[in-house]
Amino acid sequence: MIKVININERGTLTLPKELRRRLGVNGNHQVVAEETDEGILLRAGVTFPVEVYSEKRLAEFDRHNEQALSRVRTKRK
């Protein structure tokens, strides 16, 4: 499918409804734009939140795990 898409002065473009439907993207999705030798490749994209744990947060996990393990050990006796 080849479609001509206009880009406004802010750089915003609108994918045709038929193309959005085929790709399964709507206002709640992201599209990845990748520059290739042939031009620009647009594809449906997914992002995932990532948390980088501080030493304090890691210690909190350790405390929680130790508390959970102590409850399990107590029940076995």
Contact map, one row per residue, 1 for C-alpha under 8 A:
11100000000000000000000000000000000000000000000000000000000000000000000000000
11110000000000000000000000000000000000000000000000000000000000000000000000000
11111000000000010000000000000000000000000000000000000000000000000000000000000
01111100000000000000000000000000000000000000000000000000000000000000000000000
00111110000011110000000000000000000000000000000000000000000000000000000000000
00011111000011000000000000000000000000000000000000000000000000000000000000000
00001111111111000000000000000000000000000000000000000000000000000000000000000
00000111111110000000000000000000000000000000000000000000000000000000000000000
00000011111100000000000000000000000000000000000000000000000000000000000000000
00000011111100000000000000000000000000000000000000000000000000000000000000000
00000011111110000000000000000000000000000000000000000000000000000000000000000
00000011111111000000000000000000000000000000000000000000000000000000000000000
00001111001111100000000000000000000000000000000000000000000000000000000000000
00001110000111110000000000000000000000000000000000000000000000000000000000000
00001000000011111011000000000000000000000000000000000000000000000000000000000
00101000000001111111000000000000000000000000000000000000000000000000000000000
00000000000000111111100000000000000000000000000000000000000000000000000000000
00000000000000011111110000000000000000000000000000000000000000000000000000000
00000000000000111111111000000000000000000000000000000000000000000000000000000
00000000000000111111111111000000000000000000000000000000000000000000000000000
00000000000000001111111111000000000000000000000000000000000000000000000000000
00000000000000000111111110000000000000000000000000000000000000000000000000000
00000000000000000011111110000000000000000011000000000000000000000000000000000
00000000000000000001111111000000000000000001000000000000000000000000000000000
00000000000000000001111111111110000000000001000000000000000000000000000000000
00000000000000000001100111111000000000000000000000000000000000000000000000000
00000000000000000000000011111000000000000000000000000000000000000000000000000
00000000000000000000000011111100000000000000000000000000000000000000000000000
00000000000000000000000011111110000000000001110000000000000000000000000000000
00000000000000000000000010011111000000000001110000000000000000000000000000000
00000000000000000000000010001111100000000111110000000000000000000000000000000
00000000000000000000000000000111110000001111100000000000000000000000000000000
00000000000000000000000000000011111000011110000000000000000000000000000000000
00000000000000000000000000000001111100011100000000000000000000000000000000000
00000000000000000000000000000000111110111000000000000000000000000000000000000
00000000000000000000000000000000011111111000000000000000000000000000000000000
00000000000000000000000000000000001111100000000000000000000000000000000000000
00000000000000000000000000000000000111110000000000000000000000000000000000000
00000000000000000000000000000000001111111000000000000000000000000000000000000
00000000000000000000000000000000111101111100000000000000000000000000000000000
00000000000000000000000000000001111100111110000000000000000000000000000000000
00000000000000000000000000000011110000011111000000000000000000000000000000000
00000000000000000000001000000011100000001111100000000000000000000000000000000
00000000000000000000001110001111000000000111110000000000000000000000000000000
00000000000000000000000000001111000000000011111000000000000000000000000000000
00000000000000000000000000001110000000000001111100000000000000000000000000000
00000000000000000000000000000000000000000000111110000000000000000000000000000
00000000000000000000000000000000000000000000011111000000000000000000000000000
00000000000000000000000000000000000000000000001111100000000000000000000000000
00000000000000000000000000000000000000000000000111110000000000000000000000000
00000000000000000000000000000000000000000000000011111000000000000000000000000
00000000000000000000000000000000000000000000000001111100000000000000000000000
00000000000000000000000000000000000000000000000000111111110000000000000000000
00000000000000000000000000000000000000000000000000011111110000000000000000000
00000000000000000000000000000000000000000000000000001111111000000000000000000
00000000000000000000000000000000000000000000000000001111111100000000000000000
00000000000000000000000000000000000000000000000000001111111110000000000000000
00000000000000000000000000000000000000000000000000001111111111000000000000000
00000000000000000000000000000000000000000000000000000011111111100000000000000
00000000000000000000000000000000000000000000000000000001111111110000000000000
00000000000000000000000000000000000000000000000000000000111111111000000000000
00000000000000000000000000000000000000000000000000000000011111111100000000000
00000000000000000000000000000000000000000000000000000000001111111110000000000
00000000000000000000000000000000000000000000000000000000000111111111000000000
00000000000000000000000000000000000000000000000000000000000011111111100000000
00000000000000000000000000000000000000000000000000000000000001111111110000000
00000000000000000000000000000000000000000000000000000000000000111111111000000
00000000000000000000000000000000000000000000000000000000000000011111111100000
00000000000000000000000000000000000000000000000000000000000000001111111110000
00000000000000000000000000000000000000000000000000000000000000000111111111000
00000000000000000000000000000000000000000000000000000000000000000011111111100
00000000000000000000000000000000000000000000000000000000000000000001111111110
00000000000000000000000000000000000000000000000000000000000000000000111111111
00000000000000000000000000000000000000000000000000000000000000000000011111111
00000000000000000000000000000000000000000000000000000000000000000000001111111
00000000000000000000000000000000000000000000000000000000000000000000000111111
00000000000000000000000000000000000000000000000000000000000000000000000011111
